[in-house]
Amino acid sequence: MTPDRTRRTDEPEPTPSLEELQAQERRLVFPRFTHDDAWALGSLLVEMARERQAPVAVDIHRAGQQLFHAALPGSTPDNDAWIARKRRVVERYGSASYLVGARFRAKGTTFEESSRLDPDVYAAHGGSFPITVEGVGVIGAVTVSGLPQLQDHRFVVEALERFLGV
């Protein structure tokens, strides 16, 4: 398999394994998470999206409070609805929305078929990642919507890696 930077654009992106996704969550942990951290992380995501001309909306919630939200050119109100649905999955399961969906797929089913949750309220699609504080646990979520789900997930992970210096 060729590295991502040299992969042909008509080839599908390799899907990360459950182990890779779980390792991301173990690695991307904050020592603390303040209002200023939310602003800085959200601003980083917006900067990255502008550089790529990505038509996304960005959202950061902590303990039920929206600390950051931005909608870039090309995003729509539908992205806000997706953000809410993906964020609710993180809040309920304490894991990335993409990982939750992958766990269901690994069992040979889908989140929509087997979770018994309303798909108009919950979406186990990529793009929402838990904000985990060391010694505390999951306190919120950072969410992006506007790209295909795996790209949304990878976009958030890349921003978290940069922000945390991982």
N, C-alpha and C positions, 0 to 999 in steps of 0.2 A: 504494500500500500504506500502511496506517495504521501509526503508530508502535506499538511493543509495548504501551505503557501504555494506549492507547485501542483496541487490537484487541479485537474481540468474542471471548468465550471459546469460541464454537463454531467459530471459524476456526482452521485448522491453523497451527502456528508456522512461520514461514519457515525453511527449511533453510539454514544457512550454506554458502557456497561453499568449495571447497578453498583458495582464496586467503585467505579470511577466517580459516579455521582455521589455516593456516600462519602468518598474520600474528600470531595470538594467541600461538603458540609463540615467535615471534621477539621479541615484546613482553614476555612474562611470564618474565623471566630474573632470577634472584637474584644479588646480589653475593657472597653466601655462604649456606650453609644449615646451621644448627646444631641441636642438640637443642632449645634454647630456641625457635628459629624454628619447629620442628615443633610444639611445644606451643602457641605463639601462633597459628599458622595453624590447627591443629586446633581450638583453642578458639574462634577466629573462625567456623569452619564450624559448630561446634555452636551457637554463639550465633545465627547466621543461621537454622539449621534450627529452633531453638526458637521464634524470632520467627514463622516461617512454619508452625509445627506440621508440619514435614516429617518423615515417618517414615523417616529415613535412618540408615545406618551410615557412619562416616567413618574413613578409614585413611590414615596417612602412613608410607611406607617410605623408607629411605635406605640404599643399599649393602647390601641384603639384610636390614636390621634394621627391625623395626616400632618406630617412634618414637612413634606416637599411634594410638589406636583408641577409638572411642565408638560405641555403639549407642543410638539415641534411641527413645522409645516409638513403637511401630508397626513398627519394623524387626524382621527375623527372621533366623535363622541362614542362610537363603538369601541374604540380602544379603552376608554374609561370603564366601560362595562366589562370588558375582558380583564382589565386590571383588578376590578373588584372581585370577580369570580375566581381568578387565580390566587389572589391574596387570601381569600377565605379558605382555600385549600391549605395554604401554608399555616394559617392560624389554627385550623382544625387538626392537621396531621403533624405539625412541627417540622415539616420537611419541604424541600423545594417542590413546586408544583409539577415540574417535569419528572422528578424522581418518583413522586406519588403515582403519576400516570404510568411510568416505566414499571413500577412494582406490579400494577394490575396487568400490564401487557405481559410481563414475565410469567404470570399465572395463567396466561392464555385467555384473558378476558380484557375488558376495558373498564375504565373508571365509570363511564356512563352506565354500562350494563350492571356492574356489580357493587358500586359504592352505596347504593340506596339513597343517594343524595340528589337533590333537584339540580339538573344540569343548567338551569337558568340562574342558579345561585352559586354553583361550584364548577370550576373548570380545571382539571388536572392537565393543563397544557403548559409548556415551558414559558418561563419569563418571570416567575415570582420566586424569590430566594429568601430563606429565613435570615433575619438579623439575630445572630446568636452572640450573647455576651458570656465570656469566660466566667465560670462559677455561678452563673445565673440561669442560662438557657435561652430559649427563643423568646424575644421580646417584641418582634415586629417582622416586617417584610419589606424588601425592596423589589419593585415590580416594573417590568417594561412590557409594552405591547405595541405591535405594529409590524413585526417581522414574522417569518415562519417560526413556529414554536421552538425548535432547536436553536435557531439563531437568537431569538429572544433570550433563551436560557444562557447561551454562551456569551452574549453581550453583557448580561448582568454579572456572570462569573468573572469575565475579564476585568470589568470595572472594580469588583471587589478585590481581585488579586492586586490590581494597581493601588487601590486605596490602602489596603492592608500591607502592601510591600511583600506579598507572598510570591 
